[in-house]
Amino acid sequence: MSQMCACFECACSGCAFPTHISPPTPKQIPTFLFLYFAGWIGHSGRKYLQATKEEAKPVEKEIIIDYPLALKCVRDGLGWPVDVIAELRTGKLLADDKEITISPR
């Protein structure tokens, strides 16, 4: 018993829950852009911290930003979805439970 919902423009079952995901609409573009840019900023920052970890004074690089390195990380971070999927498949994205410190309670 399928019907069309006028408010959502999607096929609904008799209980009024959508039975499939609707195609992207122009109203969803800001959401996708926000998620892309937030991921880009986060991934670029993560790459910068990983790159400065190997320096002689990594804490100093967090306080006084190395702009050429930061711009390189931002440029390389544009393709962050591909990088994240590749790192997830190789196991470099997630840390082992042994590497995670737990503060005493």
N, CA, C and O of each residue as an XYZ file, in Angstrom:
420
protein
N       0.850     -1.179      0.000
C       0.000      0.000      0.000
C       0.893      1.239      0.000
O       1.215      1.777      1.059
N       1.286      1.682     -1.172
C       2.215      2.793     -1.319
C       1.451      4.043     -1.744
O       0.496      3.970     -2.518
N       1.876      5.163     -1.238
C       1.250      6.430     -1.593
C       2.320      7.500     -1.658
O       3.421      7.309     -1.143
N       2.013      8.602     -2.273
C       2.950      9.713     -2.353
C       2.632     10.724     -1.263
O       1.493     11.170     -1.126
N       3.652     11.080     -0.489
C       3.483     12.108      0.539
C       3.664     13.471     -0.123
O       4.668     13.708     -0.795
N       2.723     14.342      0.059
C       2.806     15.658     -0.565
C       3.878     16.515      0.087
O       4.501     17.343     -0.578
N       4.101     16.322      1.398
C       5.049     17.193      2.087
C       6.498     16.805      1.825
O       7.360     17.683      1.788
N       6.800     15.507      1.639
C       8.182     15.072      1.457
C       8.495     14.649      0.026
O       9.663     14.486     -0.324
N       7.490     14.471     -0.790
C       7.648     14.046     -2.170
C       8.459     12.760     -2.276
O       9.376     12.673     -3.093
N       8.138     11.784     -1.476
C       8.812     10.492     -1.537
C       7.788      9.390     -1.336
O       6.709      9.621     -0.789
N       8.130      8.207     -1.777
C       7.216      7.077     -1.619
C       7.202      6.653     -0.161
O       8.255      6.430      0.436
N       6.023      6.542      0.407
C       5.890      6.169      1.810
C       5.062      4.902      1.920
O       4.215      4.605      1.077
N       5.333      4.171      2.981
C       4.500      3.010      3.255
C       3.232      3.488      3.949
O       3.054      4.686      4.167
N       2.374      2.579      4.286
C       1.122      2.944      4.919
C       1.317      3.599      6.274
O       0.427      4.311      6.741
N       2.470      3.378      6.926
C       2.705      3.952      8.257
C       3.324      5.341      8.176
O       3.677      5.905      9.211
N       3.468      5.907      6.990
C       3.952      7.262      6.748
C       5.446      7.420      6.972
O       5.913      8.552      7.092
N       6.220      6.338      7.035
C       7.675      6.435      7.112
C       8.242      6.289      5.701
O       7.773      5.442      4.941
N       9.223      7.080      5.341
C       9.799      6.951      3.997
C      10.401      5.563      3.792
O      11.042      5.019      4.691
N      10.194      5.000      2.618
C      10.729      3.671      2.329
C      12.029      3.730      1.543
O      12.672      2.699      1.345
N      12.425      4.896      1.097
C      13.712      5.058      0.418
C      14.212      6.482      0.634
O      13.452      7.362      1.037
N      15.471      6.693      0.367
C      16.068      8.018      0.538
C      15.754      8.851     -0.697
O      15.904      8.390     -1.828
N      15.325     10.057     -0.468
C      14.980     10.922     -1.588
C      16.251     11.419     -2.273
O      17.302     11.503     -1.639
N      16.165     11.743     -3.541
C      17.339     12.252     -4.253
C      17.752     13.610     -3.692
O      16.925     14.320     -3.120
N      19.023     13.977     -3.850
C      19.477     15.280     -3.333
C      18.691     16.433     -3.954
O      18.365     16.429     -5.141
N      18.409     17.391     -3.130
C      17.708     18.587     -3.590
C      18.610     19.791     -3.369
O      19.572     19.705     -2.606
N      18.319     20.909     -4.019
C      19.139     22.101     -3.809
C      19.176     22.559     -2.346
O      20.124     23.232     -1.941
N      18.161     22.206     -1.548
C      18.153     22.590     -0.141
C      19.214     21.848      0.660
O      19.599     22.304      1.737
N      19.697     20.705      0.153
C      20.687     19.916      0.873
C      22.120     20.331      0.552
O      23.046     19.875      1.223
N      22.328     21.170     -0.438
C      23.679     21.585     -0.839
C      24.427     22.255      0.305
O      25.595     21.923      0.509
N      23.832     23.184      1.073
C      24.575     23.769      2.189
C      25.026     22.735      3.229
O      26.098     22.876      3.818
N      24.227     21.719      3.449
C      24.600     20.673      4.401
C      25.817     19.920      3.914
O      26.757     19.699      4.677
N      25.813     19.521      2.647
C      26.960     18.804      2.091
C      28.206     19.680      2.072
O      29.306     19.199      2.346
N      28.044     20.972      1.749
C      29.197     21.882      1.752
C      29.762     22.047      3.157
O      30.980     22.060      3.338
N      28.890     22.171      4.150
C      29.359     22.291      5.531
C      30.145     21.055      5.945
O      31.222     21.172      6.531
N      29.615     19.872      5.646
C      30.304     18.636      6.007
C      31.638     18.511      5.281
O      32.619     18.053      5.866
N      31.684     18.914      4.014
C      32.933     18.848      3.266
C      33.975     19.793      3.861
O      35.117     19.392      4.088
N      33.588     21.044      4.114
C      34.548     22.023      4.634
C      34.983     21.682      6.056
O      36.149     21.868      6.404
N      34.063     21.185      6.882
C      34.440     20.785      8.244
C      35.427     19.620      8.200
O      36.399     19.599      8.954
N      35.179     18.664      7.326
C      36.107     17.551      7.167
C      37.444     17.997      6.610
O      38.489     17.483      7.010
N      37.420     18.950      5.689
C      38.648     19.482      5.095
C      39.505     20.159      6.160
O      40.712     19.930      6.227
N      38.884     20.987      6.988
C      39.623     21.680      8.052
C      40.178     20.672      9.056
O      41.343     20.760      9.446
N      39.355     19.722      9.470
C      39.807     18.734     10.445
C      40.917     17.853      9.915
O      41.885     17.577     10.623
N      40.786     17.409      8.679
C      41.807     16.539      8.098
C      43.106     17.302      7.863
O      44.191     16.754      8.056
N      43.001     18.562      7.447
C      44.205     19.374      7.247
C      44.935     19.587      8.569
O      46.162     19.498      8.623
N      44.193     19.866      9.625
C      44.802     20.026     10.941
C      45.449     18.749     11.429
O      46.518     18.780     12.038
N      44.804     17.628     11.163
C      45.361     16.329     11.550
C      46.661     16.052     10.806
O      47.623     15.558     11.394
N      46.690     16.371      9.503
C      47.909     16.178      8.714
C      49.028     17.085      9.213
O      50.190     16.680      9.239
N      48.683     18.319      9.610
C      49.687     19.247     10.127
C      50.277     18.717     11.429
O      51.494     18.737     11.611
N      49.429     18.247     12.330
C      49.924     17.717     13.601
C      50.775     16.469     13.391
O      51.774     16.281     14.086
N      50.400     15.626     12.454
C      51.207     14.440     12.170
C      52.553     14.829     11.565
O      53.568     14.195     11.854
N      52.570     15.863     10.731
C      53.821     16.300     10.110
C      54.744     16.967     11.135
O      55.962     16.801     11.065
N      54.182     17.710     12.076
C      55.024     18.392     13.061
C      55.461     17.458     14.177
O      56.396     17.779     14.911
N      54.816     16.322     14.323
C      55.201     15.367     15.362
C      56.633     14.871     15.157
O      57.310     14.510     16.119
N      57.088     14.852     13.915
C      58.415     14.358     13.587
C      59.487     15.436     13.693
O      60.669     15.137     13.520
N      59.110     16.678     13.972
C      60.063     17.778     14.093
C      60.801     17.698     15.423
O      60.443     16.915     16.303
N      61.843     18.525     15.553
C      62.630     18.544     16.784
C      61.815     19.090     17.957
O      61.896     18.563     19.067
N      61.031     20.144     17.715
C      60.205     20.754     18.768
C      58.749     20.804     18.287
O      58.295     21.837     17.795
N      58.024     19.701     18.427
C      56.646     19.685     17.896
C      55.695     20.619     18.635
O      54.769     21.153     18.024
N      55.899     20.829     19.934
C      55.006     21.722     20.688
C      55.166     23.158     20.202
O      54.191     23.907     20.138
N      56.392     23.540     19.860
C      56.631     24.886     19.351
C      55.923     25.103     18.018
O      55.451     26.206     17.740
N      55.847     24.061     17.191
C      55.162     24.165     15.892
C      53.651     24.291     16.057
O      52.968     24.765     15.149
N      53.121     23.872     17.205
C      51.694     24.060     17.462
C      51.404     25.492     17.896
O      50.318     26.014     17.641
N      52.374     26.128     18.553
C      52.182     27.501     19.019
C      52.518     28.498     17.914
O      51.737     29.406     17.630
N      53.680     28.323     17.296
C      54.102     29.183     16.188
C      53.927     28.357     14.915
O      54.714     27.450     14.643
N      52.909     28.670     14.152
C      52.532     27.855     13.003
C      53.527     28.017     11.870
O      53.895     29.134     11.507
N      53.957     26.903     11.318
C      54.825     26.866     10.140
C      53.920     27.023      8.915
O      53.313     26.054      8.458
N      53.832     28.268      8.380
C      52.865     28.545      7.318
C      53.091     27.756      6.031
O      52.117     27.273      5.452
N      54.317     27.604      5.559
C      54.472     26.789      4.345
C      53.981     25.349      4.545
O      53.341     24.787      3.656
N      54.273     24.757      5.690
C      53.802     23.406      5.975
C      52.282     23.393      6.134
O      51.617     22.479      5.646
N      51.729     24.399      6.810
C      50.278     24.462      7.005
C      49.550     24.622      5.669
O      48.523     23.980      5.448
N      50.067     25.466      4.782
C      49.434     25.644      3.474
C      49.534     24.371      2.636
O      48.612     24.049      1.887
N      50.636     23.652      2.756
C      50.778     22.377      2.059
C      49.746     21.373      2.580
O      49.140     20.642      1.796
N      49.546     21.339      3.894
C      48.558     20.430      4.484
C      47.143     20.801      4.065
O      46.317     19.923      3.814
N      46.858     22.099      3.987
C      45.530     22.557      3.555
C      45.306     22.196      2.091
O      44.222     21.747      1.716
N      46.332     22.392      1.265
C      46.205     22.046     -0.157
C      46.019     20.540     -0.338
O      45.184     20.100     -1.127
N      46.802     19.760      0.397
C      46.695     18.302      0.287
C      45.395     17.785      0.895
O      44.951     16.685      0.564
N      44.788     18.563      1.774
C      43.563     18.131      2.426
C      42.308     18.275      1.592
O      41.233     17.848      2.016
N      42.423     18.875      0.400
C      41.233     19.056     -0.446
C      40.579     17.730     -0.812
O      39.355     17.648     -0.918
N      41.371     16.716     -1.003
C      40.815     15.409     -1.347
C      40.651     14.514     -0.138
O      40.894     13.310     -0.214
N      40.235     15.101      0.989
C      40.184     14.360      2.255
C      39.279     13.139      2.234
O      39.613     12.163      2.906
N      38.156     13.113      1.515
C      37.355     11.887      1.555
C      38.110     10.668      1.006
O      37.984      9.564      1.535
N      38.889     10.879     -0.051
C      39.660      9.785     -0.630
C      40.759      9.350      0.341
O      40.994      8.155      0.522
N      41.433     10.328      0.967
C      42.490     10.015      1.932
C      41.944      9.236      3.122
O      42.556      8.266      3.569
N      40.804      9.655      3.626
C      40.221      8.997      4.800
C      39.825      7.557      4.481
O      40.063      6.655      5.284
N      39.231      7.342      3.330
C      38.843      5.981      2.955
C      40.084      5.105      2.789
O      40.092      3.952      3.219
N      41.140      5.653      2.161
C      42.370      4.880      1.983
C      43.017      4.555      3.325
O      43.472      3.430      3.533
N      43.064      5.532      4.247
C      43.644      5.294      5.565
C      42.801      4.324      6.382
O      43.342      3.547      7.169
N      41.506      4.358      6.209
C      40.629      3.426      6.920
C      40.858      1.993      6.439
O      40.869      1.054      7.235
N      41.040      1.838      5.131
C      41.275      0.499      4.572
C      42.632     -0.066      4.994
O      42.759     -1.269      5.223
N      43.650      0.803      5.097
C      44.982      0.325      5.472
C      45.158      0.207      6.977
O      46.123     -0.402      7.437
N      44.247      0.776      7.747
C      44.332      0.689      9.196
C      45.128      1.806      9.831
O      45.416      1.744     11.027
N      45.498      2.840      9.064
C      46.273      3.955      9.607
C      45.387      5.022     10.265
O      45.888      5.865     11.010
N      44.099      4.991     10.000
C      43.209      6.025     10.514
C      42.885      5.820     11.986
O      42.832      6.783     12.752
N      42.671      4.588     12.380
C      42.264      4.278     13.750
C      43.452      3.779     14.554
O      44.315      3.078     14.026
N      43.496      4.137     15.823
C      44.558      3.691     16.715
C      44.107      2.447     17.478
O      42.912      2.231     17.682
N      45.079      1.631     17.896
C      44.770      0.457     18.710
C      44.307      0.902     20.091
O      44.622      2.007     20.535
N      43.569      0.047     20.756
C      43.098      0.357     22.104
C      44.272      0.534     23.065
O      44.158      1.274     24.042
N      45.388     -0.125     22.807
C      46.560     -0.016     23.678
C      47.202      1.368     23.603
O      47.851      1.805     24.554
N      47.024      2.054     22.481
C      47.617      3.373     22.289
C      46.770      4.499     22.874
O      47.246      5.630     22.974
N      45.547      4.222     23.258
C      44.643      5.231     23.794
C      44.848      5.319     25.306
O      44.675      4.335     26.026
N      45.217      6.507     25.772
C      45.407      6.677     27.213
C      44.070      6.992     27.874
O      43.238      7.714     27.325
N      43.890      6.442     29.049
C      42.674      6.673     29.817
C      43.084      7.359     31.113
O      43.936      6.858     31.846
N      42.484      8.487     31.387
C      42.834      9.217     32.598
C      42.277      8.493     33.824
O      41.209      7.885     33.760
N      43.006      8.560     34.941
C      42.499      7.908     36.159
C      41.255      8.638     36.676
O      41.118      9.852     36.531
N      40.370      7.872     37.273
C      39.126      8.476     37.770
C      39.093      8.447     39.263
O      38.126      8.910     39.868
